[in-house]
C-alpha cells in the first residue's frame, strides 16, 4: 500500500535561518520556494534521499498557534559514521539530548537534538546487513 515517504512538513519561525540550518548541517538544497499569501513554503531535497523532501512552512498569520512538538514527533536521518557526525555537530554548537549516542532496541546507535524551530531530529546509525 505505501510506496515511500514523500516529505515531512516542519513549521518554522524564520525561513532564511531554517534553510541555512538544513543546508549547512544536513546538506539539503532548496528545490523551490514560494508563498500563497498566508504561508511561505520551501521544499528541500538531498542527493542521498531521492524522492524525499523536507517542507519548511512559515505561517504569516499572527494568530496561528502550533503545538510545541507538532504532530510529527521526530525526523530521523541514517548516518554512516555516528561518532564523526556527532563530533562535527558539536563543533557547530549542536546540543544533543544525551552526552553520547544510546543503543536502540535493534542495537544501532541513536542520538536526538532539536532543530532551529524546536523540531526533534535524530541521527540513527546505518543498519549493518547480515545474512
Order of alpha helices (4+ residues) and beta strands (2+ residues): beta-alpha-beta-beta-beta-beta-alpha-beta-beta-beta
